[in-house]
Structure formats: C-alpha cells, structure tokens
C-alpha cells in the first residue's frame, strides 16, 4: 500500500520536485479538503495524523459529524 492510514482515513503521498518536499491529501473526501506536508516521511506522517486529529476536533467543536471517505481508497 502506498498511502498513509489513520483512524480509517487514507492519504496520498506525493513529491514536489521543485520544492523538494512531500505532500498529500486525504483521499475520498467529497467536500472537505485535508492536506499535509513534510520534508521527510516522518514529518509527512506526523502532519497527516495532526491534520486528521485537527479535522476531527473541529467537527466535534462545531457539533457536526465528520465526513468519511467514500470507499476504501488504497
């Protein structure tokens, strides 16, 4: 599998040659866009986890149900 996974959310792993960094977005989200980045795989994974946690915390604070991916995205 070439995607990140955390709490049922899957994220892409991309490389930006110009900026020499890794980045990605959570897959299968229909409306909400969750992105993350890092200079190393470890930084990318940490930012991915933090992005998911921030999204879930924000949903809880606003009293809305978090969106889930449409299907298993790997």
Secondary structure, 3 states (H helix, E strand, C coil): CCCEEECCEEECCEEECCCCEEEEEECCCCCCCCEEEECCHHHHHHHHHHHHHHHHHHHHHHCCCCCCCCCCCC
